[in-house]
Amino acid sequence: MNYALVIGINDYEHTDVYPKLRSAVKDADDIARKLTELNFDVDCSLDDDKDTVQMYWCNFLEKIAKEKCEVAVVYFAGHGVMANQYDCLLMREAIAVSPYTGILPDSHSLKVQHLIDDMRANGDQMNIIIIDACRTMANMRGTVARNFGTTTKVPFQTFIAYSTSPGKGAKDGTEKTNSPFAAALLNHIGDKNLPVEMLFKTVRKEIQENGIDQLPWENSCLVDNFCFNHGQIERHYDSIYDKSCFTSAAGDRDACLVKSLMMNGKENLLGKLATLKKALTPPAIFGIGRAIAGLVKQKEIEAVEVLKYNKIGLFTENGKNHLLNGILYGVYFDIEDRLCKPDGREMDILDELDRLFEQKEFDSSVNFIRHEMESFKDEIDYIPGDRNTYKVYLEIESATEETTEDNHQVWVIKDMSIKDETDSLPETGKVCFNIKELRNAIRDQFWIPLAKIKCIYSEKVENDDLFVLDKLDIADILNDYFVGNCISDMDDICHHYEYVGIDDFYIQHLMPEEEYLRVQGTFTIQVVVYLDSEEEIMDDKCIDGEYDMVLDYDNDKWSVVDIDKMKLDLPQI
């Protein structure tokens, strides 16, 4: 979640010191609207008194402290001064700074350094502060000391943008037009994938190209990149819904409504909604669909229950199904309006949706989500509604030299490609798959419904075959474990012996266990036994044993994570 506090003050009380401004309130209001479009949770203070501004500030800090805040933005348009050796953003009631002491009452301003310190103290988010105020004695945007902006310390992950350079003024706008700085910022803050540093360079360039004697400055200590618009705005310019439908605030509201309908049970949720649909607008129904998708992802509702044709069909009117549109959007985009990948637990949603897409009744919903995902087509393999089958080619080879007692053939997955492009192996945490699990893993990795996947293997496979991520060399695994853990078990033979190694092994059973692999079987080790001296060989022995061990595959190597049985049939000498 990203949060913003926007402050704009025109109506200064002591106009003999701080002239009233014309566009500060408009600038702040327009910036607040734009940040809302960019999925910021925005608080906006316009011409408020100092106590109200202080309340907004405390609420803002509380939000970024309580919530998982990624980026926090403060925007200020108004007068500023250098007072008490601090850069100060002036409140509406501010009095003149004493010409003798340079002191301003603390309550009459927000000190920039204190803003930064408070934001850093309430979270480790990225902090961006944007100040549209003069930085010198000026007759338009404030009576500001010459050194404004030069004493503020910029800590880690903090960015400060000033509308003008040190010692210079910043031009005001009119009641109907923005200040030059705010206008340029509004023109470019929505540019897709424009890093914040480049954003303000672009703002500076536009102001210069317009012939305005004003040079914006920035101080930065950012480590990570940030773009105000990562693509969330442009998708909605020609949407059938208002942009407000895609904000996090709308999502929170709609989720509360759905949960209230579930108070008396999850059963027949769509039936309950259908009785209300005449009282709901299309945007409201869309939002409810988005909330339902969220609950399905959280496993509070089963996908198969809400994505049945006869239930979803109740919401089709005039060729459009606003509920299904919302569900589709909620599946592919998170509450921050970013493309999101469902995890493995959620992928049954795709399978249920794919079955719905076979019905022509829902073609408009397919077209809707395809339009929303158009800008991401180079990032994903499957776009909802695709009719073609996706061929996945798997190069495999035998993982062991023998089959197991229960006739499982075990294969190593050597390579995998889709759309004739080599891709990485499924990343699920599992180390062993049956055929069904392997297809599910491919579905989860590429977001492709099961019905659209056709696996093509380089060798003939059977339904009960198993697949692992690397060669399963049981002899090496047993040998490494035996040397490290079991040598002392042979002290009962005699005290003079030499362990040679694994002579033979046999796999009886091999079975997946969550993210591990259980292997059971027998083995034979070879030992050379000596007389009292290690120079005279008495005999060499082959000792039979049984094993039952759990294996993990990590860092390109199989290792033993648990031993249920490691038994040696020791001879008596």
Secondary structure in CASP SS format (residue, H / E / C, confidence):
PFRMAT SS
TARGET T0000
AUTHOR 0000-0000-0000
METHOD secondary structure of the structure
MODEL  1
M C 1.00
N E 1.00
Y E 1.00
A E 1.00
L E 1.00
V E 1.00
I E 1.00
G E 1.00
I C 1.00
N C 1.00
D C 1.00
Y C 1.00
E C 1.00
H C 1.00
T C 1.00
D C 1.00
V C 1.00
Y C 1.00
P C 1.00
K C 1.00
L C 1.00
R C 1.00
S C 1.00
A H 1.00
V H 1.00
K H 1.00
D H 1.00
A H 1.00
D H 1.00
D H 1.00
I H 1.00
A H 1.00
R H 1.00
K H 1.00
L H 1.00
T H 1.00
E H 1.00
L C 1.00
N C 1.00
F E 1.00
D E 1.00
V E 1.00
D E 1.00
C E 1.00
S E 1.00
L E 1.00
D C 1.00
D C 1.00
D C 1.00
K H 1.00
D H 1.00
T H 1.00
V H 1.00
Q H 1.00
M H 1.00
Y H 1.00
W H 1.00
C H 1.00
N H 1.00
F H 1.00
L H 1.00
E H 1.00
K H 1.00
I H 1.00
A H 1.00
K H 1.00
E C 1.00
K C 1.00
C C 1.00
E C 1.00
V E 1.00
A E 1.00
V E 1.00
V E 1.00
Y E 1.00
F E 1.00
A E 1.00
G C 1.00
H C 1.00
G E 1.00
V E 1.00
M E 1.00
A E 1.00
N C 1.00
Q C 1.00
Y E 1.00
D E 1.00
C E 1.00
L E 1.00
L E 1.00
M C 1.00
R C 1.00
E C 1.00
A C 1.00
I C 1.00
A C 1.00
V C 1.00
S C 1.00
P C 1.00
Y C 1.00
T C 1.00
G C 1.00
I C 1.00
L C 1.00
P C 1.00
D H 1.00
S H 1.00
H H 1.00
S E 1.00
L E 1.00
K E 1.00
V H 1.00
Q H 1.00
H H 1.00
L H 1.00
I H 1.00
D H 1.00
D H 1.00
M H 1.00
R H 1.00
A H 1.00
N C 1.00
G C 1.00
D C 1.00
Q C 1.00
M E 1.00
N E 1.00
I E 1.00
I E 1.00
I E 1.00
I E 1.00
D E 1.00
A C 1.00
C C 1.00
R C 1.00
T C 1.00
M E 1.00
A C 1.00
N C 1.00
M C 1.00
R C 1.00
G C 1.00
T E 1.00
V C 1.00
A C 1.00
R C 1.00
N C 1.00
F C 1.00
G C 1.00
T C 1.00
T C 1.00
T C 1.00
K C 1.00
V C 1.00
P C 1.00
F C 1.00
Q C 1.00
T E 1.00
F E 1.00
I E 1.00
A E 1.00
Y E 1.00
S C 1.00
T C 1.00
S C 1.00
P C 1.00
G C 1.00
K C 1.00
G C 1.00
A C 1.00
K C 1.00
D C 1.00
G C 1.00
T C 1.00
E C 1.00
K C 1.00
T C 1.00
N C 1.00
S C 1.00
P H 1.00
F H 1.00
A H 1.00
A H 1.00
A H 1.00
L H 1.00
L H 1.00
N H 1.00
H H 1.00
I C 1.00
G C 1.00
D C 1.00
K E 1.00
N C 1.00
L C 1.00
P E 1.00
V H 1.00
E H 1.00
M H 1.00
L H 1.00
F H 1.00
K H 1.00
T H 1.00
V H 1.00
R H 1.00
K H 1.00
E H 1.00
I H 1.00
Q H 1.00
E H 1.00
N C 1.00
G C 1.00
I C 1.00
D C 1.00
Q C 1.00
L C 1.00
P C 1.00
W E 1.00
E E 1.00
N E 1.00
S E 1.00
C C 1.00
L C 1.00
V C 1.00
D C 1.00
N C 1.00
F C 1.00
C E 1.00
F C 1.00
N E 1.00
H C 1.00
G C 1.00
Q C 1.00
I C 1.00
E H 1.00
R H 1.00
H H 1.00
Y C 1.00
D C 1.00
S C 1.00
I C 1.00
Y C 1.00
D C 1.00
K H 1.00
S H 1.00
C H 1.00
F H 1.00
T C 1.00
S H 1.00
A H 1.00
A H 1.00
G H 1.00
D H 1.00
R H 1.00
D H 1.00
A H 1.00
C H 1.00
L H 1.00
V H 1.00
K H 1.00
S H 1.00
L H 1.00
M C 1.00
M C 1.00
N C 1.00
G C 1.00
K C 1.00
E C 1.00
N C 1.00
L H 1.00
L H 1.00
G H 1.00
K H 1.00
L H 1.00
A H 1.00
T C 1.00
L C 1.00
K H 1.00
K H 1.00
A H 1.00
L C 1.00
T C 1.00
P H 1.00
P H 1.00
A H 1.00
I H 1.00
F H 1.00
G H 1.00
I H 1.00
G H 1.00
R H 1.00
A H 1.00
I H 1.00
A H 1.00
G H 1.00
L H 1.00
V H 1.00
K H 1.00
Q C 1.00
K C 1.00
E C 1.00
I C 1.00
E C 1.00
A H 1.00
V H 1.00
E H 1.00
V H 1.00
L C 1.00
K C 1.00
Y H 1.00
N H 1.00
K H 1.00
I H 1.00
G H 1.00
L H 1.00
F H 1.00
T E 1.00
E E 1.00
N C 1.00
G C 1.00
K E 1.00
N E 1.00
H H 1.00
L H 1.00
L H 1.00
N H 1.00
G H 1.00
I H 1.00
L H 1.00
Y H 1.00
G H 1.00
V H 1.00
Y H 1.00
F E 1.00
D C 1.00
I C 1.00
E C 1.00
D C 1.00
R C 1.00
L E 1.00
C C 1.00
K C 1.00
P C 1.00
D C 1.00
G H 1.00
R H 1.00
E H 1.00
M C 1.00
D H 1.00
I H 1.00
L H 1.00
D H 1.00
E H 1.00
L H 1.00
D H 1.00
R H 1.00
L H 1.00
F C 1.00
E C 1.00
Q C 1.00
K H 1.00
E H 1.00
F H 1.00
D H 1.00
S H 1.00
S H 1.00
V H 1.00
N H 1.00
F H 1.00
I H 1.00
R H 1.00
H H 1.00
E H 1.00
M C 1.00
E H 1.00
S H 1.00
F H 1.00
K C 1.00
D C 1.00
E C 1.00
I C 1.00
D C 1.00
Y C 1.00
I C 1.00
P C 1.00
G C 1.00
D C 1.00
R C 1.00
N C 1.00
T C 1.00
Y E 1.00
K E 1.00
V E 1.00
Y E 1.00
L E 1.00
E E 1.00
I E 1.00
E E 1.00
S E 1.00
A C 1.00
T C 1.00
E C 1.00
E C 1.00
T C 1.00
T C 1.00
E C 1.00
D C 1.00
N C 1.00
H C 1.00
Q C 1.00
V E 1.00
W E 1.00
V E 1.00
I E 1.00
K E 1.00
D E 1.00
M E 1.00
S E 1.00
I E 1.00
K C 1.00
D C 1.00
E E 1.00
T E 1.00
D E 1.00
S C 1.00
L C 1.00
P C 1.00
E C 1.00
T C 1.00
G C 1.00
K C 1.00
V C 1.00
C E 1.00
F E 1.00
N E 1.00
I H 1.00
K H 1.00
E H 1.00
L H 1.00
R H 1.00
N H 1.00
A H 1.00
I H 1.00
R H 1.00
D H 1.00
Q H 1.00
F H 1.00
W C 1.00
I C 1.00
P C 1.00
L H 1.00
A H 1.00
K H 1.00
I E 1.00
K E 1.00
C E 1.00
I E 1.00
Y E 1.00
S C 1.00
E C 1.00
K C 1.00
V C 1.00
E C 1.00
N C 1.00
D C 1.00
D C 1.00
L E 1.00
F E 1.00
V E 1.00
L C 1.00
D C 1.00
K C 1.00
L C 1.00
D C 1.00
I H 1.00
A H 1.00
D H 1.00
I H 1.00
L H 1.00
N H 1.00
D H 1.00
Y H 1.00
F H 1.00
V H 1.00
G H 1.00
N H 1.00
C C 1.00
I H 1.00
S H 1.00
D H 1.00
M H 1.00
D H 1.00
D H 1.00
I C 1.00
C C 1.00
H C 1.00
H C 1.00
Y E 1.00
E E 1.00
Y E 1.00
V E 1.00
G E 1.00
I E 1.00
D E 1.00
D E 1.00
F E 1.00
Y E 1.00
I E 1.00
Q E 1.00
H E 1.00
L E 1.00
M E 1.00
P E 1.00
E E 1.00
E C 1.00
E C 1.00
Y E 1.00
L E 1.00
R E 1.00
V E 1.00
Q E 1.00
G E 1.00
T E 1.00
F E 1.00
T E 1.00
I E 1.00
Q E 1.00
V E 1.00
V E 1.00
V E 1.00
Y E 1.00
L C 1.00
D C 1.00
S C 1.00
E C 1.00
E C 1.00
E C 1.00
I E 1.00
M E 1.00
D E 1.00
D E 1.00
K E 1.00
C E 1.00
I E 1.00
D E 1.00
G E 1.00
E E 1.00
Y E 1.00
D E 1.00
M E 1.00
V E 1.00
L E 1.00
D E 1.00
Y E 1.00
D E 1.00
N C 1.00
D C 1.00
K E 1.00
W E 1.00
S E 1.00
V E 1.00
V E 1.00
D E 1.00
I E 1.00
D E 1.00
K E 1.00
M E 1.00
K E 1.00
L E 1.00
D C 1.00
L C 1.00
P C 1.00
Q C 1.00
I C 1.00
END
